Amino acid sequence: MANYPSNYAYSFFDVVATISGPGGSGTLSDGGVANEGISVEFNERVTTQYGADGNWIHVLHAAKGGRVTIRLMKNGLANALLNGIFDFDTSSSANTGQNVITVVNPVTGDSWTAIGCAGVKKPNVSYATEATSLEWVFNAGIIDGVFGSGHPAITG
């Protein structure tokens, strides 16, 4: 018999994302998240440099930062939360970069924690016949976590 994965499904409903910091805290994965969802992007840990003769050297960087992007529909409740956090964070450099964002999927076992998060800018806004999503982008000092095994957790 062939080896097949034990979990054949994925749902954003299983994802739990939160933000916490001195400017506010709350859930980011409840109602109003756009179809594009939430993404966690990692900075390069290894770069390669090449010499004129074709030789190379791989450079391992100690930094483990990256970027977290939360995409919300215009009527998403978290827009007000993120707007307040951004305004507080950018009111003084003493407030900037103190947020923690977590993104967890207990069904697949994925778990990411981004610390030292600072909002990059307020989302671009357009008003048109079709609503567009708002993208809240945070630079993260460190992103740590794991990809899960993909096996569903036992839930009751």
Backbone as numpy.savetxt, mean C-alpha at the origin, in Angstrom:
# Nx Ny Nz CAx CAy CAz Cx Cy Cz
-2.29 -38.15 -9.28 -3.13 -36.97 -9.28 -2.24 -35.73 -9.28
-2.60 -34.77 -10.07 -1.83 -33.53 -10.17 -1.93 -32.72 -8.87
-0.88 -31.95 -8.62 -0.89 -31.07 -7.45 -1.56 -29.75 -7.83
-2.70 -29.49 -7.25 -3.43 -28.26 -7.49 -3.44 -27.43 -6.21
-3.47 -26.12 -6.35 -3.55 -25.30 -5.14 -4.85 -25.57 -4.40
-4.82 -25.40 -3.09 -6.01 -25.67 -2.30 -6.99 -24.52 -2.32
-6.56 -23.36 -2.79 -7.44 -22.20 -2.82 -7.52 -21.70 -4.25
-8.71 -21.75 -4.84 -8.89 -21.36 -6.23 -9.51 -19.98 -6.38
-9.67 -19.26 -5.28 -10.38 -17.99 -5.35 -9.60 -16.89 -4.63
-9.86 -15.68 -5.04 -9.33 -14.49 -4.39 -10.47 -13.48 -4.32
-10.53 -12.72 -3.25 -11.51 -11.66 -3.14 -10.91 -10.50 -2.36
-11.14 -9.29 -2.87 -10.70 -8.11 -2.15 -11.45 -7.98 -0.82
-12.62 -8.62 -0.72 -13.38 -8.61 0.53 -12.55 -9.15 1.70
-11.58 -10.00 1.41 -10.75 -10.60 2.46 -9.65 -9.66 2.95
-9.33 -8.64 2.18 -8.21 -7.75 2.50 -8.64 -6.75 3.58
-7.77 -6.60 4.57 -7.98 -5.63 5.63 -6.80 -4.65 5.60
-7.10 -3.38 5.37 -6.05 -2.36 5.32 -6.40 -1.26 6.30
-5.38 -0.79 7.02 -5.58 0.28 8.00 -4.45 1.30 7.90
-4.71 2.49 8.42 -3.69 3.51 8.57 -3.80 4.05 9.98
-2.64 4.34 10.59 -2.65 4.96 11.91 -1.46 5.91 12.00
-1.70 7.01 12.67 -0.66 8.01 12.85 -1.18 9.13 13.71
-0.34 10.13 13.98 -0.75 11.20 14.87 -1.90 12.06 14.32
-2.13 12.03 13.01 -3.19 12.82 12.40 -4.51 12.10 12.27
-4.55 10.81 12.67 -5.78 10.05 12.59 -5.52 8.60 12.27
-6.56 7.81 12.39 -6.43 6.39 12.06 -7.79 5.85 11.64
-7.74 4.77 10.87 -8.98 4.16 10.42 -8.74 3.05 9.42
-9.85 2.50 8.95 -9.83 1.41 7.99 -9.82 1.96 6.57
-9.02 1.35 5.71 -8.91 1.78 4.31 -9.56 0.80 3.35
-9.97 -0.36 3.82 -10.46 -1.41 2.93 -11.97 -1.57 2.97
-12.68 -0.75 3.74 -14.14 -0.83 3.75 -14.71 0.04 2.65
-15.99 -0.08 2.38 -16.72 0.59 1.31 -16.06 1.79 0.68
-16.13 1.86 -0.64 -15.63 3.00 -1.37 -14.28 2.80 -2.02
-13.68 1.62 -1.86 -12.41 1.35 -2.52 -12.68 1.11 -4.00
-11.90 1.73 -4.86 -12.08 1.57 -6.30 -11.66 0.18 -6.75
-12.09 -0.20 -7.93 -11.73 -1.52 -8.48 -10.22 -1.73 -8.52
-9.46 -0.65 -8.68 -8.01 -0.77 -8.75 -7.39 -1.08 -7.39
-8.13 -0.90 -6.33 -7.74 -1.33 -4.99 -6.55 -0.63 -4.37
-5.76 -1.40 -3.69 -4.60 -0.92 -2.94 -3.38 -1.64 -3.46
-2.30 -0.89 -3.69 -1.08 -1.54 -4.15 0.08 -1.20 -3.23
0.96 -2.18 -3.07 2.18 -2.03 -2.29 3.32 -2.21 -3.28
4.14 -1.19 -3.43 5.25 -1.23 -4.40 6.56 -1.10 -3.64
7.52 -1.89 -4.03 8.80 -1.94 -3.34 9.88 -1.25 -4.15
10.74 -0.50 -3.47 11.91 0.06 -4.14 12.87 -1.07 -4.49
13.72 -0.83 -5.47 14.72 -1.83 -5.85 15.69 -2.06 -4.70
15.95 -3.31 -4.40 16.94 -3.65 -3.37 18.30 -3.93 -3.98
18.29 -4.33 -5.26 19.55 -4.63 -5.95 19.55 -3.87 -7.28
20.62 -3.13 -7.52 20.82 -2.52 -8.82 22.12 -3.06 -9.39
22.27 -2.94 -10.69 23.47 -3.44 -11.37 24.11 -2.30 -12.14
25.42 -2.18 -11.98 26.18 -1.18 -12.72 27.11 -1.90 -13.67
27.27 -1.32 -14.86 28.13 -1.94 -15.89 29.28 -1.01 -16.23
30.43 -1.61 -16.46 31.61 -0.86 -16.88 31.68 -0.79 -18.39
32.61 0.02 -18.87 32.79 0.20 -20.32 33.21 -1.10 -21.00
33.85 -2.01 -20.25 34.31 -3.28 -20.84 33.27 -4.40 -20.71
32.09 -4.09 -20.17 31.04 -5.10 -20.04 30.99 -5.79 -18.69
31.98 -5.58 -17.84 31.92 -6.16 -16.50 30.83 -5.47 -15.69
30.38 -6.12 -14.66 29.29 -5.58 -13.87 29.55 -5.78 -12.39
28.75 -5.05 -11.62 28.74 -5.24 -10.18 27.30 -5.07 -9.73
26.84 -5.99 -8.89 25.52 -5.88 -8.29 25.66 -5.13 -6.97
24.77 -4.19 -6.74 24.82 -3.38 -5.53 23.58 -3.67 -4.71
23.78 -4.19 -3.50 22.68 -4.48 -2.58 22.45 -3.26 -1.70
21.24 -2.73 -1.75 20.89 -1.55 -0.98 20.22 -1.98 0.32
20.56 -1.32 1.40 19.99 -1.66 2.70 18.55 -1.17 2.83
18.19 -0.14 2.11 16.85 0.45 2.24 15.77 -0.54 1.84
14.68 -0.55 2.60 13.56 -1.45 2.33 12.27 -0.67 2.13
12.39 0.54 1.60 11.23 1.40 1.43 10.41 1.07 0.20
9.42 1.89 -0.02 8.56 1.71 -1.17 7.42 2.71 -1.15
6.31 2.28 -1.70 5.17 3.17 -1.87 3.88 2.37 -1.71
2.91 2.97 -1.04 1.58 2.37 -0.91 0.59 3.33 -1.57
-0.23 2.79 -2.47 -1.24 3.59 -3.15 -2.62 3.05 -2.82
-3.47 3.93 -2.33 -4.85 3.57 -2.00 -5.74 4.28 -3.00
-6.54 3.51 -3.74 -7.41 4.08 -4.76 -8.86 4.00 -4.26
-9.48 5.16 -4.14 -10.84 5.24 -3.62 -11.77 5.87 -4.63
-13.02 5.46 -4.60 -14.04 6.12 -5.39 -14.27 7.50 -4.79
-14.81 8.42 -5.58 -15.04 9.78 -5.10 -15.90 9.81 -3.84
-16.82 8.86 -3.70 -17.71 8.85 -2.54 -17.21 7.93 -1.43
-15.96 7.47 -1.51 -15.39 6.61 -0.48 -15.22 7.35 0.83
-15.66 6.74 1.92 -15.60 7.39 3.22 -14.16 7.69 3.66
-13.21 6.90 3.23 -11.83 7.09 3.67 -11.19 8.33 3.06
-11.79 8.93 2.04 -11.23 10.16 1.46 -11.13 11.26 2.51
-12.17 11.43 3.32 -12.15 12.46 4.36 -11.08 12.15 5.39
-10.95 10.87 5.76 -9.92 10.46 6.71 -8.53 10.79 6.17
-8.24 10.38 4.93 -6.92 10.60 4.35 -6.65 12.08 4.12
-7.67 12.85 3.78 -7.50 14.29 3.62 -7.09 14.92 4.95
-7.75 14.54 6.03 -7.40 15.06 7.35 -6.00 14.67 7.78
-5.64 13.41 7.53 -4.29 12.94 7.86 -3.26 13.72 7.06
-3.50 13.88 5.76 -2.55 14.61 4.91 -2.39 16.05 5.39
-3.51 16.72 5.68 -3.43 18.11 6.14 -2.64 18.21 7.44
-2.87 17.29 8.38 -2.13 17.31 9.64 -0.65 17.04 9.39
-0.37 16.01 8.59 1.03 15.61 8.33 1.84 16.72 7.67
1.19 17.51 6.82 1.92 18.55 6.08 1.83 19.91 6.76
1.25 19.97 7.95 1.18 21.25 8.67 2.51 21.59 9.33
3.38 20.59 9.52 4.70 20.80 10.12 5.57 19.59 9.81
6.85 19.83 9.62 7.76 18.70 9.38 7.82 17.78 10.59
7.46 18.28 11.76 7.44 17.44 12.96 6.36 16.36 12.86
5.36 16.55 12.00 4.26 15.61 11.86 4.43 14.65 10.69
5.35 14.93 9.81 5.46 14.21 8.55 6.11 12.84 8.73
5.58 11.85 8.02 6.20 10.52 7.95 6.06 9.66 9.18
4.98 9.81 9.92 4.79 9.02 11.14 3.64 8.01 11.03
3.11 7.82 9.84 1.98 6.92 9.66 2.44 5.48 9.45
1.59 4.56 9.86 1.80 3.13 9.63 0.60 2.61 8.84
0.86 1.95 7.73 -0.19 1.36 6.91 0.00 -0.15 6.91
-1.06 -0.89 7.19 -1.00 -2.35 7.12 -1.99 -2.84 6.07
-1.58 -3.86 5.34 -2.43 -4.51 4.35 -2.28 -6.01 4.58
-3.39 -6.66 4.95 -3.35 -8.07 5.32 -4.46 -8.81 4.59
-4.14 -9.99 4.07 -5.15 -10.89 3.54 -5.03 -12.20 4.32
-5.86 -12.41 5.34 -5.73 -13.61 6.16 -6.05 -14.90 5.42
-6.76 -14.81 4.30 -7.08 -16.02 3.54 -5.85 -16.56 2.82
-5.06 -15.65 2.21 -3.86 -16.09 1.49 -2.62 -16.07 2.36
-2.69 -15.34 3.49 -1.55 -15.24 4.38 -0.63 -14.07 4.07
-0.99 -13.24 3.07 -0.18 -12.06 2.78 -0.30 -11.06 3.92
0.81 -10.43 4.28 0.80 -9.46 5.37 1.91 -8.44 5.15
1.54 -7.15 5.04 2.50 -6.09 4.78 2.31 -4.97 5.78
3.41 -4.46 6.30 3.40 -3.31 7.19 4.35 -2.28 6.62
3.82 -1.09 6.38 4.62 0.02 5.86 4.72 1.06 6.98
5.95 1.34 7.41 6.13 2.30 8.49 6.86 3.54 7.96
6.71 4.63 8.69 7.31 5.89 8.25 6.65 6.41 7.00
5.33 6.28 6.91 4.61 6.68 5.70 4.28 8.17 5.70
4.54 8.79 4.56 4.25 10.21 4.36 3.45 10.37 3.07
2.34 11.09 3.15 1.55 11.37 1.95 2.35 12.20 0.98
2.31 11.84 -0.29 3.08 12.53 -1.33 2.37 13.82 -1.75
1.07 13.72 -2.03 0.27 14.88 -2.42 -1.19 14.47 -2.36
-2.06 15.48 -2.41 -3.48 15.18 -2.51 -3.74 14.64 -3.91
-4.77 13.79 -4.05 -5.05 13.22 -5.37 -5.46 14.28 -6.38
-5.18 14.01 -7.63 -5.71 14.84 -8.71 -7.22 14.63 -8.76
-7.96 15.69 -9.05 -9.41 15.60 -9.08 -9.89 16.03 -10.45
-10.80 15.25 -11.02 -11.44 15.67 -12.26 -12.94 15.44 -12.12
-13.69 16.31 -12.76 -15.14 16.20 -12.76 -15.57 15.99 -14.20
-16.21 14.85 -14.45 -16.60 14.49 -15.80 -17.86 13.62 -15.74
-18.28 13.15 -16.91 -19.46 12.30 -16.97 -19.25 11.01 -16.18
-18.08 10.43 -16.31 -17.74 9.22 -15.57 -16.85 9.58 -14.39
-17.16 9.05 -13.23 -16.36 9.31 -12.04 -15.00 8.63 -12.17
-13.99 9.30 -11.69 -12.65 8.70 -11.64 -12.31 8.41 -10.19
-11.34 7.54 -9.98 -10.93 7.23 -8.62 -9.90 8.26 -8.15
-9.79 8.39 -6.84 -8.79 9.25 -6.24 -7.65 8.38 -5.75
-6.42 8.74 -6.09 -5.24 7.96 -5.69 -4.48 8.69 -4.60
-4.44 8.08 -3.43 -3.68 8.60 -2.29 -2.38 7.83 -2.25
-1.26 8.50 -2.45 0.05 7.85 -2.53 0.86 8.21 -1.28
1.45 7.18 -0.68 2.29 7.35 0.50 3.66 6.75 0.24
4.71 7.53 0.48 6.06 6.97 0.48 6.28 6.33 1.84
6.90 5.16 1.85 7.13 4.41 3.09 8.63 4.27 3.33
9.04 4.52 4.56 10.45 4.35 4.92 10.87 2.90 4.88
10.01 2.03 5.39 10.26 0.58 5.40 8.95 -0.14 5.09
9.01 -1.11 4.22 7.89 -2.02 4.01 8.41 -3.41 4.32
7.75 -4.05 5.26 8.16 -5.39 5.68 6.94 -6.30 5.65
7.15 -7.56 5.42 6.04 -8.51 5.42 6.35 -9.73 4.60
5.29 -10.47 4.31 5.45 -11.75 3.62 4.31 -11.99 2.64
4.62 -12.74 1.60 3.59 -13.35 0.78 3.19 -14.62 1.49
1.92 -14.86 1.60 1.46 -16.07 2.26 1.57 -17.28 1.35
1.21 -18.42 1.89 1.29 -19.68 1.15 0.16 -19.82 0.15
-0.85 -18.93 0.25 -1.98 -19.03 -0.64 -3.06 -19.97 -0.14
-2.78 -20.66 0.96 -3.76 -21.59 1.53 -4.74 -20.82 2.40
-5.99 -21.13 2.29 -6.98 -20.39 3.08 -6.82 -20.67 4.58
-7.05 -19.62 5.35 -7.07 -19.78 6.80 -8.39 -20.43 7.19
-8.40 -21.10 8.28 -9.64 -21.70 8.77 -10.43 -20.60 9.45
-11.63 -20.37 8.95 -12.48 -19.33 9.54 -13.76 -19.96 10.05
-14.33 -19.32 11.05 -15.52 -19.88 11.66 -16.75 -19.25 11.30
